[in-house]
Amino acid sequence: MSTRTARYDVSSQRVIVVMGVAGTGKTTVGRLLATALGLAYAEGDAFHPAANVAKMSAGTPLDDADRWPWLDAIGEWIRERAGTPGGVVAASALKRAYRDRLRAAAPGVVFVHLTGERPLIERRMAARKGHFMPTALLDSQFATLEPLRADESGVVVDVSGSPEEITARAVAALAALPLPYRPQRFEDPSP
């Protein structure tokens, strides 16, 4: 089969990072995507040190120095997926440098960039209950965002519609990725 016509085999996926600005549905879609693909799920916010959560709760954007330990903790979770079918983790990964840091932990990682119109995302953020990220930080999120580039393994998925519709679009987009982006297939070491 030619690599030009071959399609991405979602079942061989190692680790998927569901990325995007706050309010795009990373947690909801990440969980649904993990369930659809039969993979472990991790919530990126759980990797933030308490100081980061306090800073964001106070309406102060994180800087790179705040994000490096958080990204390293997510990278460690990704590395722990080695020798397993993989996993899905929700993490903003807004800058190319952040995604490069995660790729350093797992070169085969694939990104699902959830994106949409700012008014829709702001409405969804405002409707959330019990989340530490205030809508006041949305402008800083958009200012920080560097969309996926052509040389990055990943897909862009619009967040209009229901979580199930968004997840279905993500699965279809992942399945359509060309083979050069396909991570190595998990091989069971048992005889």
N, C-alpha and C positions, 0 to 999 in steps of 0.2 A: 504494500500500500504506500502510495506517495505521501510524503509529509505535507505536501500542498493540499491534499484532499482529506487527509486524516483529521479526525476531530478529537478534542480533549475528552478523556475518559474521567468523568467526575469521580467514579468509584476509586480511582488511584490517588486521589488528592491527599497530600500529606497534611498541610496546615493552611487554613484559610483565615485571613485577617479581615474582618468586616470593619471598614474604616469610614470616616466622614465626620462632619461637624456634629456638635451636640444636637440632639433632637431629630436626627435622621432615622432613628429606630435601630441602631446598631445592636442593642441588647435583644430586642424582640426578634428581629430578623436573624441575628446570630443564633439564637436558640432554635428557631424554626429551621434554619439551614442545617444546623448540627443534627437535629432530629431527622430531617429529610435524607441526610447523607449517612446517618448512623455513626456519627462521630462524637467525641467528647466535646463539651463546651466549657469555655472559661470567660468570665466577665472581666474585661480589662480594668474597669474601675476598682475592682478588688485588689489590684496590684499597686494602687497608689499608696504611698506612705501617708500617715495621718496628717502630716504637715501640708501635703498637697491638697487633701480634701478640705482642710481648714482654710487654706488660701483661696480655693475656688468658692467655697461656701460664703466667704467674705466678699466675693465679687472681684477678686484679684486674679488676673490671668496668670497661668503658669509660664515660666520662661524655660529655656532649654536646660538650664542647670537643674530645674525641678523635674523635668521629663526624663533625663538620662537614667536615673535609678529605676524609674517606672518602666521604661522601655527594656532595660536590662532584666527586670523581673519577668516581664512578658516573654522576652527572649529565652529565659531559662525554662519557662513552661513549654515553649515551642521545642526547645532542645530535648525536653523530657518526652516528647512525642516520638522521638526516633525509635524505630523498631515496633511502632504501633501503626494502625491504619491512619492516624493523624488526629486532627482536631480543628475546631473553629474557635477563634477568640475575637471578641469585640474590642477594638482599640482605635481611638481617633486617628493616629498615624498621619497627621495632617501635613507634615513636611517630608520632602524626599529624603532628607537626612535621617528622619525617624524610621522611615521604611527601610532605608539602607541598613540601619542598625538592626532591625528585625531580620532582614535578609542575611546579615552576617551570622545570626544564630541559626538560620535555616534557609540555605540558598534556594530551596524549592518552594518557599512560601508564595501564596497567591493572594492578591488583595481583591476584595469586593468593595468598591467605593460607592457608598450610598449617597446620592445627591438629589437635590431638588430646589425648588424656588424658595427664597428666603422667607416670604410671608407664610408659606405652608409649614416650614420647619419651625418658625417662631410660634405659630399657633400650637403645634404639637408640643413644643417645649413648655409653653405656658400651661398646657393641660396636664402635664406630668405632676404626680403627687409624690412627695418624699424624696426627690432627687436633689443632690447638693449643688448641681450646676444651675445658676440663675440665668434667666434669659438675657440679662445685662452683658453676659460674656459671649453672646452669639456673634457680635461684631468682631471681637478679637479672634474667634474661631475662623470666621470667613477671611479675615486679614491674614491669618497664619496659613490657611489652606493652600497647598501646592498640589493641584490635581495630578493623578497618575499620568506618567509620560509614556510615550509609545514603547520605550525600551523596558518598561516595568511589567511584570507578569500580573495581570489583573483585568478586571472588568468594571464598567461603570453601570450602575443600576439606578434608575429613577425611583423616587420614594412616593410617588403618587399612588393612591389605591390602598387596599388593605394589606396588612402584614403578609398574609398568605399570597397575595398577588405579587408583592415585591419579592418574596422568597422564590416563587415560581420563576420570575424573571431572572433572579440571580442564578438559580440552578441551570436554566437554559443558557444563560450567558457563559457560565463556566464550561458547560458541555460544548460550546462552540469555539472555545479557545483552541488555537492551532497547537499541534504536538510539540513544537520546540519549547513551549512553556510547561509542558507536562512534567510534574515531579516524578521521581522514581517510584515504581510500583512497590508497595509493601509486600515483602516476601516472608511467609511464616517459616521461622527457622526450625520448627519441629519436623521430624522425619515423616 
